[in-house]
Amino acid sequence: MLIREWRGVRHRVVVLDNDVTYRGRRYKSLSEVARAITGTRWSGPLFFGLKGRAKEVARG
């Protein structure tokens, strides 16, 4: 589960094997969910704070 606050609203996304769910609807990618939340094009991993995180974990 990913949680992201955007403009004072908390959004929860459940990541599944092949898709994600947000507000009871399935999406093919995090980027689709980010667009639904913001109304603009976003990198889903960047919007949800996942981009670059693997490097941080690898460094310890």
WOBEL-V777107 format. One record per helix or strand of 3 or more residues. SS is the DSSP state (a for helix, b for strand). FROM is the first residue (numbers start at 1). LEN is the number of residues. If there is no record, write none. Layout:
BEGIN
SS;FROM;LEN / SS;FROM;LEN
END
This chain:
BEGIN
b;2;5 / b;9;7 / b;20;3 / b;25;3 / a;30;9 / a;44;4 / a;53;7
END
